[in-house]
Amino acid sequence: MPYWLMKSEPDEFSIHDLQRLRTARWDGVRNYQARNFMRAMAEGDLFLFYHSSCPEPGVAGIGRIENGPFPDPTALDPKSPYHSSKATADNNPWVARDVSFIETFPHVIPLTRLRELDALADFSLTQKGSRLSVMPVTDAQWHAILACR
């Protein structure tokens, strides 16, 4: 089973929000490579929920992909911060996914800790300048991160 990492700013949408809602739409991705990863996901795939752009960025829990990709409605909404002026109802390049809650970790596994792990030396998340909001996670990387919780 492929694994993924998906980033969200906890002030906007956190693992605790997903826990409360149980299922939610993951939208607003506006990077083509991250979008392609979202298209590659399969129903049932698991992902690490990563809190980004906050005082202590890190892995906060686990979620599951619930369905196939569908057009991201925020791209068409002029009031949305994720509005895309080039997207139309007939040609919307952006996708969203429904995700569900699996687990909240007792403590966020901080990025500083992840960078210390030899098993994550080649993981794009731990590389300087990595800004992708969605990325694949290998089986070895998944297990190395889960061992930290």
N, C-alpha and C positions, 0 to 999 in steps of 0.2 A: 504494500500500500504506500503510495506517495504521501509524503508529509510536506507541510508548508509552514511558513511564518507570515503573519499578517500584522501590520503595524497600525495602531490607532492612537491618537492623542487622548489620554484618559479624561481630559476636560470635555472632550466632544463625545466620545463613546469608549467606555472602559469594560473590562472583564466583568465588573460588578453590574454594569448596565445589562450586559448580555445575560448574566446570571438571573437578574430580575425579570427580564423579558422572555427568557428561555430560547427564543428564536428571533432573529432580526435580519434586516437587509444590510449587507456590506456593500457600500457604494462609494462614489467619490474618487475612485482611483483614476488619475489622469496622467499616467506614464504608460507608454505603449508596451514596454517590456513587462511591467507589473500586470497590465491588462492581459497580455498573452499568457502569463502564468495563471491568472484567474480563469481564462478560457480552458487551460489544460487541466484544471482540477476536476476530479470526479466526485459524484455524490458519495458521501461516506468518508472521504478523505478527512484526516485530522490536521489541525493547524495549531501552532503556538500563537497565543494572543500576546502581542508585544505592545507595551505602553511606551510611546515615543514622545519626544519634545516635552519632557516633564523633568522635575528635579532628579528622579531616579529612574531612568529608562531601563526597561528589562522585560523579561518574560513573566507574564502574570497568570497564565492559565492555558487551558486547552479548549478548543472549539471544534465543531464538525461542519463540513460542507453539506448542505441539505438538498441541493438540486443543481440543475445545469445553469449555465450563465444565461442572463436575460438582459435586454437593453437597460442601461442605467437611467432611470427617470430623472435623476438630478441633473443630468446633462442638458435636459430640455427645459428645465425650470429656471427662468430668469432671476428668480428670487433666491435661488440656491447658490451657496459659495462655490459649488462644483459645476455651475452652468458652463456649457461649452457652446460658444457662439457658432461653431461650425457644425454642430450636431443638429440633425433634423429627425422628425418622426420616421422618415423613410431611410435615413442614413445616420445612425447613431453608432459610432465606433466604440463607445464605452459600455462596459458590462458591470453588472452587479451579481451578487450571489446571496442566497439565504444561508445563514449560518445558525448553528445552535450551540448552546452551552454544554460543556462536558465537566470542566473542573476549574476551580480557582486555587492557585497555589497558596500555601500559608504565608509566604513572603515572595515578593517579586525577586526573580533571579536577575541581579543587575548586570548591565552590559560589561561593567568592569570585571565581574566574575567570569562571564562568558569569554572574555578576551584572554583570561588566564588558562583556559582549557586547551591542551594540545590537540584534542579531537576537533576543535573548532578553528584551527589555524587557517584553513582554507575556506571557511564559511564566509560568504559575502557580508553578512551582518557585522562580523568582527573586523572587517577591513576599514581602514580610514577612508572617509569620503563616501561610504556606501549609503545611498539614500533611497533605495528601492523600498516600497511599502509592502510588497508581496514578493516572496522568494521561496524557492524549493529548499527543503531540508532533507539531507540524506538520512538513512536509517541510523548510521553511526552518530551523526550530529544530534538527531532526535533523542537517542538513548543517553548521550553525554549530557544533554541539557536536562532531561528528566532526572538524571542521577543527582542533580544539584538541588532538587526541591526538598 
